[in-house]
Amino acid sequence: MVVVQNDPLLVEVNLKPEVAHLLKVGDKLQTSYKAKEWGGGREAAVSYIAPSADAGAGLQTVHLELPNPDNKDDSGLQIYVQLPASVVAAAQAAAK
């Protein structure tokens, strides 16, 4: 019995607003369950970007959908997300 929907998995990321606003719905981000082990086609698509940052934390919520057609990945696990190089470069340029 499948009690929860695990395909796609919902990945929630909290980013600084100056980084979150550089993303758009549909962007693909690399994911990994182990730090710095990128690749393998584990891409998640941006599905939602909160309209504003949380006032207390100063972070903006971004949701990603990670395909899990065989239900091999459990929900509730920590996952690493790699921002696209273009987003990192733009955020660094804006910070200067």
N, C-alpha and C positions, 0 to 999 in steps of 0.2 A: 504494500500500500504506500502511495506517495502522499504524504500529509501536506507538504508545502511545494510550491512551484519552484523547482531548481533550474529550470531552463526557460529563459535565461536567468543567470544569477544577477542579483542587483548588487552593485558595488557602490558604496557611498564614500566620497572623497571630500575633505574639507580643505579648501584652498584660500590663499590670500585673494581678496577681490581683484587686485591688479593682475593676477594670473588667471583667475576664473573667467574674467571678461574677454580673455584672448581665445577661449574655447568656444565652439559652437556645437549645437546639437548635430549629431552624425559624425563628429570627429572620432577617429580611431586612436586608442591609446594601448600601448603594450602593457601586459600584466604578467606577474610571476608570483609564485608562492614562496620563492626563495630570493633573497636580495641579490641583485645584479645578475640573475640568470635569465636574460631576456631572449626572446625569440621563440621559436616553436609555434608561431602563429596564434598565440594567445592574445587576441585583440578584443578589447571591449569598446563599445560605441557609447559616446555621450548621449544620454537620453533626456536629461533635465539639468538645468542650471537655475539655482534659486535666484529670484529677482534682486535680492540684496543680501548683504552679509548679516550674520548674527551679531547683534549689537554688543553682547557681552564678550564673545570670543573673537570678533573681528574676522571671522572666516565665512566663506561662502560655500554652500553645499552643492556638489555636483554628483549626479547619479550616472553610472555607467551600466550597460547591460553586457554581460559576459556569456556568450553561448556555452551551453552545457548539455548538448543533446543526449548524451548517454547517462546523465545524472551521476557522473563519476566524482564531481566536486561537491562537497558538502557546503551548505550555507553556514554563515557565522564565522568563517575562517578569515584571518588577516591576509591581505594580499598587497603586493607592491604594484604601484602604477607608475609608469614612466611617461612623463610629459613629452610631447613632440619637441624636437630640437628647435623648431621655429618659435614655439611658445616660450621656451626657456630663454632664447636669445632676445626676443621682444621684451620679456619681463626684465631681463638684465639691463637692456638699453634704457628702458623707462625708469629704472631705479637710479640711473646715473644723473 
